């Protein structure tokens, strides 16, 4: 059984949720990621692309306590952006 986020200690992360979200993200963006990797592999100017996810993950890991302390709040600007994007 997974503890609720409010009762979790600072060292505990919701790993099931992170894994599930990661798998869904990979499934949704697989064609894009495949094209990115192909570009990084074949273009000498883009070889640094392989390091970007690793460095970004390191930065997130270093700031994990600060990021976990942020309380989620709804923001209605997302509806405005969605409406404007859908009206084109």
Secondary structure as UniProt FT lines:
FT   TURN            5..7
FT   TURN            10..11
FT   HELIX           15..42
FT   HELIX           44..46
FT   TURN            47..48
FT   HELIX           49..62
FT   HELIX           64..68
FT   HELIX           77..86
//
